[in-house]
Amino acid sequence: MPTSRHRPRPRVALPLAAALLIPATACTASGGSGGDQRLKVALAFPPAQAMSPYGDDAVTLSRLAVVEGLTRLDRNGEAQPALAASWKRDGDLVWEFTLRKGTVFQDGTKLDAAAAARSLTAAQKASPKPRVLSDTTLTASAPDAATVRITTEDTDPLLPQRLANPSLSILSAAAYEDGSKADPAGHATGPFTLTDVNGTVGATLERNDTYWGDKAKAPGLDVRFVADGTARANALRTEDVDVAEYVPISQASLLGDGLVHAFPSARTNGLSLNTERGVFADPAMRAAAREAIDSKALVDGVYEGRADTAQGLLGPGVPWAAGLRTAPTGRAKAATPAEVAKTGQIVLATYTNRPELPEVATVVQRQLEQRGFSVEQVVRDYARLEADALAGTYDAFIQARNTLLDTADPVSYLASDFTCDGSFNITQLCAKSVDTAVDRAASLAGTDARHRAEMTAEAAVLGSDALVPLVHERFVQGYDDTRVRGVALDPMERTLITADTHVG
């Protein structure tokens, strides 16, 4: 049986009418043309936790260039200097990070080691715990004003990559004055300062003129949270917004290549099966569900060829995975259609925020029914599903998961999604073979050895049939490349708007 897990608070749904209200101030330049024009941005997901840095909102803050960590990731997923100029290891459990000189927070206070240690300690103590910390425990201290000393409970060769996660962003002391939460508004270090959040409707950001790096070319951002994908595409088409994330596949061909920019992703869409209770507690039934799925039919019929057929947990967005993949281990023999037909009705859930998923659910339902399952669909906004999915309410759940989001290395994804103590374990899987394989991968410092161990863990997860890979997504972001410059196309989804993003 899985142990108890931290559960994120549910998101709040966004009414479509409210999402489409773009105020006049967002549609006009603030002081001229070109780089002086404010950027209008449409994001798919509204704040889940009032812009707390400890949940999914941290990624939103990162994609809007508000927050920064001690390190950042390059396109290969390697840690590079950010608020820390350098670092070194002191034994197996201790790292020392030297801060960049002259950095100030957006509220004017100075970045020092005490501030950095305070932020990391707050993240470690947060409830629910950020996913990036689900497989590690760290203790931060400040031996002097310029040095942050971090001690981990176990060997953590991925600590520099881990510290680039948006949930481990560094905030000023004023961010923690409430005592019950961390407030990034005006207290971060990025090129844009979050100045206002209008619930789940929108947000306003201004250029941070004290930024330690290159100043932002745009004077500010006017952000609207638009859950409906077609509405985001229409707003882009009519120039009501300059940048729209996650353009629906159904709209891509209508918008044309000048407005649509597709690129490889580390995101795998999978069918999570509840291994703890219900029909799919039986491995034979999970195996039958896996055999029912036709990935190519999903790629061709739903994604119009703008996705890749499922190969495993890790797809083409993780380029080294294919060469190291091994066959799944320990799979059960699939139940026959006659045996499946004797089971009760299963509940298959997915969410509307990614517009392809409801259509995927319809195709998957048909494929499962052809195998003998009786299927009821539940399709809602993600805000209304997440808590129930994490609690194991549904028999099956279709989600799109970025496998590199937490540390740019899949070991964190494997730990949070498939181990007994995983904080994002929708499948409710608790298997000693998986925990052992993931623990071994996490302990290895050598990149090649760790990657091989991760593929052993992938084989163990696939062998359990807890998750059936459906397709590997390609990202489709929307902006007019004749007028909008500097939009980041990031396979890890952490970056969208940068200091270089501007109209002109």
C-alpha positions in Angstrom: 0.0 0.0 0.0 1.3 3.5 -0.8 2.3 5.7 2.1 0.5 9.0 2.7 1.6 11.7 0.3 1.5 15.5 0.1 -1.4 16.7 -2.0 -1.3 20.1 -3.9 -4.2 22.4 -3.4 -6.6 22.4 -6.3 -6.6 25.0 -9.1 -9.3 27.5 -9.5 -11.1 27.4 -12.8 -11.3 30.4 -15.1 -14.6 31.5 -16.6 -14.1 31.8 -20.3 -15.8 35.2 -20.5 -13.4 36.6 -18.0 -10.5 35.1 -19.8 -11.3 37.0 -22.9 -11.4 40.4 -21.3 -8.2 42.1 -22.5 -8.1 45.6 -21.0 -7.4 48.6 -23.2 -4.2 49.2 -21.3 -2.9 45.9 -22.5 -3.5 46.7 -26.1 -1.6 50.0 -26.3 2.0 50.8 -26.3 3.2 52.4 -23.1 5.7 54.7 -24.6 6.3 54.3 -28.3 6.8 51.4 -30.7 9.1 48.4 -31.0 10.8 47.5 -27.8 8.8 50.2 -25.9 5.5 48.2 -26.4 4.1 46.2 -23.5 3.8 42.5 -24.2 0.3 40.9 -24.1 0.6 37.2 -23.1 -2.1 34.5 -22.9 -1.3 31.6 -20.6 -3.2 28.3 -20.4 -3.2 27.7 -16.7 -4.5 30.2 -14.0 -2.7 30.4 -10.7 -3.3 27.4 -8.5 -2.0 28.7 -5.2 -2.0 32.5 -5.5 1.4 32.5 -7.2 3.1 30.4 -4.5 6.5 29.3 -5.6 6.0 25.8 -4.2 3.5 24.4 -6.7 2.8 24.6 -10.4 2.6 28.4 -10.1 6.4 28.4 -9.8 6.7 27.4 -13.4 4.4 30.3 -14.4 6.6 32.7 -12.5 9.7 31.2 -14.3 8.0 31.4 -17.7 7.2 35.1 -17.1 10.9 35.8 -16.1 10.0 36.8 -12.5 12.0 34.4 -10.4 15.5 32.9 -10.5 17.5 30.3 -8.6 21.1 29.9 -7.7 21.6 28.1 -11.0 19.9 27.9 -14.4 19.8 25.2 -17.0 21.2 25.4 -20.5 19.6 23.7 -23.5 21.4 20.4 -22.6 20.0 20.4 -19.1 23.4 21.3 -17.5 23.6 23.7 -14.6 25.0 27.1 -15.3 25.6 30.2 -13.1 22.6 32.4 -12.2 22.4 34.0 -8.7 25.4 31.9 -7.8 28.5 32.7 -9.8 30.2 29.4 -9.0 30.1 26.3 -6.8 32.1 23.4 -5.5 31.6 20.1 -3.7 32.9 19.5 -0.2 32.6 15.7 0.3 29.6 13.6 -0.6 26.9 15.6 1.2 28.0 19.2 1.1 28.1 21.9 -1.6 29.2 25.5 -1.4 27.8 28.2 -3.7 29.4 31.6 -4.1 26.8 34.3 -4.8 27.0 36.8 -7.7 28.2 40.2 -6.5 26.0 43.2 -6.6 22.6 41.5 -7.0 19.6 43.2 -5.4 16.0 42.0 -5.0 13.2 43.8 -6.8 12.3 45.5 -3.5 15.8 47.1 -3.3 17.3 44.8 -0.6 20.6 43.1 -1.2 21.0 39.5 -2.1 23.2 37.8 0.5 23.8 34.2 1.7 21.3 34.6 4.6 18.5 35.5 2.1 19.4 32.5 -0.1 19.5 30.1 2.8 16.2 31.5 4.1 14.5 30.8 0.8 15.8 27.2 0.5 14.9 26.5 4.1 11.4 27.8 3.5 11.0 25.5 0.4 12.2 22.5 2.4 9.6 23.2 5.1 6.7 24.0 2.7 3.6 21.9 2.7 2.9 20.5 0.3 6.6 19.9 -0.4 7.7 21.0 -3.9 8.0 18.0 -6.2 11.7 18.8 -6.8 12.4 18.0 -3.1 10.3 14.8 -3.1 13.4 12.6 -3.3 15.9 14.6 -1.2 16.3 16.7 2.0 18.5 19.7 2.1 19.8 22.0 4.8 21.0 25.5 3.9 23.3 27.8 5.9 25.3 31.0 5.4 28.9 30.7 6.8 29.5 34.2 5.4 27.6 36.8 3.4 28.8 35.5 0.0 28.6 31.7 0.6 25.6 29.4 0.7 26.5 26.0 2.2 24.0 23.2 1.4 24.0 19.8 3.1 21.9 17.0 1.7 20.7 14.0 3.7 21.9 11.6 1.0 24.3 11.9 -1.8 22.8 14.2 -4.4 24.9 14.6 -7.6 22.0 16.5 -9.2 21.9 19.3 -6.6 23.2 22.1 -9.0 20.5 21.1 -11.5 17.9 20.8 -8.7 18.6 24.4 -7.6 17.6 25.7 -11.0 14.0 24.5 -10.3 11.6 27.5 -10.1 10.3 26.1 -6.7 13.7 26.8 -5.3 13.8 30.4 -6.4 15.5 33.0 -4.1 13.2 35.7 -2.6 13.9 38.6 -0.2 13.0 38.5 3.5 9.9 40.5 2.9 8.4 37.6 0.9 8.1 35.6 4.1 6.5 38.3 6.4 3.1 36.6 6.2 4.6 33.5 7.9 2.1 31.1 6.2 3.2 31.6 2.6 5.9 33.0 0.3 5.0 36.1 -1.8 7.1 36.6 -4.9 5.4 39.8 -5.9 8.1 42.5 -5.8 10.5 40.2 -3.9 12.2 38.2 -6.6 15.3 39.0 -8.8 14.2 38.4 -12.4 14.0 40.9 -15.3 10.2 41.4 -14.7 8.5 42.3 -11.4 5.1 40.8 -10.6 3.1 43.8 -9.4 -0.5 42.6 -9.5 -2.5 39.3 -9.7 -6.2 39.6 -10.5 -7.2 36.2 -9.1 -7.4 33.7 -11.9 -8.1 36.3 -14.6 -4.7 38.0 -15.2 -1.5 39.5 -13.9 0.5 42.7 -14.5 4.3 42.8 -14.6 6.8 45.7 -14.9 10.4 45.8 -16.0 12.9 45.4 -13.2 15.3 48.3 -13.8 17.7 47.0 -11.1 18.2 43.6 -12.8 21.7 42.3 -12.5 21.7 41.1 -16.2 20.6 42.7 -19.4 17.5 44.8 -18.8 14.2 43.7 -20.3 13.5 45.2 -23.7 9.7 45.3 -23.0 8.5 47.8 -20.4 6.1 45.2 -19.0 3.7 42.3 -19.5 -0.1 42.2 -19.4 -1.0 38.5 -18.8 -4.3 36.8 -19.2 -5.1 33.3 -18.1 -7.2 31.7 -20.9 -8.0 28.1 -20.3 -9.8 27.6 -23.6 -7.3 26.8 -26.3 -9.4 28.0 -29.2 -9.8 31.3 -27.4 -6.0 31.6 -27.1 -5.6 30.9 -30.8 -8.3 33.5 -31.7 -6.7 36.1 -29.5 -3.4 35.5 -31.3 -5.0 35.6 -34.7 -6.6 39.0 -34.0 -3.5 40.4 -32.3 -5.3 40.7 -29.0 -2.2 39.0 -27.6 1.3 38.9 -28.8 2.3 35.5 -27.4 -0.1 32.5 -26.7 1.2 29.4 -25.1 0.1 25.8 -26.1 -1.8 26.4 -29.3 -4.2 23.6 -29.9 -3.3 21.2 -32.7 -6.7 21.8 -34.2 -5.8 25.5 -34.6 -2.2 25.1 -35.8 -2.9 24.6 -39.5 -5.5 27.4 -39.4 -3.0 29.9 -37.9 -0.2 29.0 -40.4 3.5 28.6 -40.0 4.1 32.3 -39.3 2.1 32.2 -36.1 2.8 28.6 -35.0 6.2 27.3 -33.7 6.5 23.6 -33.0 9.5 22.1 -31.3 10.5 18.8 -29.5 9.3 18.3 -26.0 10.1 16.2 -23.1 6.4 15.7 -22.4 4.8 12.3 -22.5 1.0 11.9 -22.5 0.1 8.8 -20.5 -2.8 6.7 -19.2 -2.2 6.4 -15.4 -4.0 3.3 -14.0 -5.0 3.1 -10.3 -2.9 0.3 -8.9 -4.3 0.6 -5.4 -8.0 0.0 -5.8 -10.7 -0.9 -8.3 -10.3 -2.8 -11.6 -6.7 -1.9 -12.2 -5.5 -3.1 -8.9 -5.3 -6.4 -10.9 -2.0 -6.4 -13.0 -3.8 -8.6 -15.6 -6.4 -5.9 -16.1 -3.7 -3.2 -16.4 -1.9 -5.4 -19.0 -5.2 -5.7 -20.9 -5.6 -1.9 -20.9 -2.1 -1.5 -22.2 -2.7 -4.0 -25.1 -5.8 -2.1 -26.0 -4.0 1.2 -26.7 -3.1 2.1 -30.3 -0.6 5.0 -30.1 -0.4 5.6 -33.8 -4.2 6.1 -34.1 -3.8 8.9 -31.5 -0.9 10.5 -33.4 -2.7 10.4 -36.7 -6.2 11.0 -35.6 -5.9 13.5 -32.7 -2.5 15.2 -33.2 -2.6 15.3 -37.0 1.0 14.0 -37.1 2.3 16.7 -34.7 3.3 14.1 -32.0 5.4 11.0 -31.8 4.2 7.5 -31.1 4.8 6.3 -27.6 8.1 4.5 -27.0 8.3 4.6 -23.2 8.1 7.0 -20.4 10.9 9.1 -22.0 10.4 10.1 -25.6 12.3 12.0 -28.4 12.6 15.0 -26.2 15.1 13.0 -24.1 17.4 12.1 -26.9 19.7 9.7 -25.1 16.8 7.5 -23.9 16.2 5.5 -27.1 19.7 4.1 -27.2 19.6 2.9 -23.6 16.0 1.5 -23.5 15.5 -2.0 -22.3 12.5 -4.3 -22.4 9.9 -3.9 -19.6 10.4 -6.4 -16.8 7.8 -8.4 -14.8 4.7 -7.7 -16.9 1.6 -9.8 -16.1 -0.3 -11.8 -18.6 -3.2 -9.7 -20.0 -6.7 -10.6 -19.1 -8.8 -11.8 -22.0 -11.7 -9.8 -23.4 -14.1 -12.2 -21.8 -12.5 -11.7 -18.4 -12.4 -7.9 -18.9 -16.1 -7.9 -19.7 -16.9 -9.3 -16.3 -15.5 -6.3 -14.5 -17.5 -3.3 -13.4 -17.5 0.2 -15.0 -14.2 2.2 -14.9 -14.0 5.9 -14.6 -11.6 7.6 -17.1 -10.7 11.2 -16.3 -8.8 14.0 -18.1 -8.8 17.8 -18.2 -9.7 20.5 -20.7 -6.8 22.8 -20.2 -4.8 20.9 -22.9 -7.3 20.9 -25.7 -6.2 17.6 -27.3 -6.8 15.6 -24.1 -10.6 15.3 -24.2 -10.3 14.0 -27.8 -7.6 11.6 -26.7 -9.9 10.4 -23.9 -12.7 9.7 -26.4 -10.3 7.6 -28.6 -8.9 5.8 -25.6 -12.4 5.1 -24.3 -13.3 3.5 -27.6 -10.0 1.4 -27.6 -10.7 0.2 -24.1 -14.3 -0.6 -24.9 -13.1 -2.7 -27.9 -11.1 -4.7 -25.4 -14.2 -5.3 -23.2 -14.0 -2.5 -20.6 -17.1 -0.4 -19.7 -15.9 3.2 -19.5 -17.4 6.4 -18.0 -15.6 9.6 -18.9 -15.0 12.6 -16.5 -13.7 15.7 -18.3 -13.3 18.9 -16.4 -10.9 21.8 -15.8 -7.7 20.6 -14.2 -8.5 22.6 -11.1 -11.4 20.3 -10.4 -9.6 17.1 -11.0 -6.1 17.3 -9.6 -6.8 16.6 -5.9 -9.1 13.7 -6.7 -6.6 12.3 -9.2 -3.8 12.4 -6.5 -6.1 10.8 -4.0 -6.8 7.8 -6.3 -10.4 8.6 -7.0 -10.3 7.6 -10.6 -9.6 4.3 -12.2 -7.7 5.9 -15.0 -6.4 9.4 -15.6 -4.9 10.8 -18.8 -2.3 13.5 -18.2 0.5 15.3 -20.1 3.7 15.2 -18.0 7.0 16.9 -18.6 9.6 14.3 -17.6 12.4 16.8 -17.3 10.5 19.6 -15.5 11.9 19.1 -12.0 15.7 18.7 -12.4 16.2 18.4 -16.2 17.0 14.7 -15.4 14.2 12.2 -15.3 15.2 10.7 -11.9 13.1 13.3 -10.1 10.1 12.6 -12.3 10.5 8.8 -11.7 10.7 9.5 -7.9 7.7 11.8 -7.6 5.4 9.9 -9.9 6.1 6.2 -9.3 7.7 5.6 -5.9 5.9 4.8 -2.6 6.6 8.2 -1.1 6.2 10.1 -4.4 4.4 13.4 -4.1 2.8 13.2 -7.5 1.9 9.5 -7.7 -1.4 9.4 -9.5 -1.0 5.7 -10.2 -0.7 5.0 -6.4 2.1 2.6 -7.4 4.2 1.3 -4.5 6.6 -1.4 -5.7 9.9 -2.4 -4.1 11.5 -3.1 -7.5 10.7 0.5 -8.7 11.8 2.2 -5.5 15.1 0.3 -5.6 15.8 1.1 -9.2 14.9 4.8 -8.7 17.0 5.0 -5.6 20.0 3.5 -7.4 19.7 6.0 -10.3 19.5 8.9 -7.9 22.7 7.9 -6.1 24.9 7.8 -9.2 27.1 10.8 -9.9 28.2 9.8 -13.4 25.8 10.9 -16.1 26.1 7.9 -18.3 25.7 5.4 -15.4 22.7 7.4 -14.1 21.0 7.4 -17.4 21.4 3.6 -17.7 20.0 3.2 -14.3 17.1 5.4 -15.1 16.2 3.2 -18.1 16.3 0.2 -15.8 13.8 2.1 -13.6 11.7 2.9 -16.7 11.6 -0.8 -17.5 10.4 -1.6 -14.0 7.6 1.0 -14.2 6.5 -0.1 -17.6 6.6 -3.7 -16.4 4.0 -2.8 -13.7 1.7 -1.3 -16.4 0.9 1.5 -13.9 1.2 4.0 -16.7 0.6 3.3 -20.4 2.4 5.8 -22.6 0.1 7.3 -25.2 2.1 9.8 -27.3 5.1 12.1 -27.0 4.0 15.7 -27.5 5.6 18.4 -29.5 5.1 21.9 -28.1 3.2 24.4 -30.2 3.7 28.0 -29.1 2.0 31.0 -30.8 3.5 34.3 -31.8 3.9 36.3 -35.0 7.6 35.9 -35.9 7.4 39.1 -38.1 6.7 41.3 -35.1 7.5 39.5 -31.9 11.2 38.7 -31.1 13.0 36.7 -28.4 10.3 34.2 -27.4 12.0 31.1 -25.8 11.2 27.7 -27.2 12.1 25.6 -24.2 11.6 21.8 -24.3 11.7 21.9 -20.4 8.9 24.5 -20.3 10.5 26.7 -17.8 11.2 29.6 -20.1 8.8 31.5 -22.4 9.3 35.3 -21.9 12.8 36.5 -21.4 14.6 39.9 -21.1 15.0 39.8 -24.8 11.3 39.2 -25.7 9.7 42.3 -27.3 7.4 43.6 -30.0 9.2 45.2 -32.9 
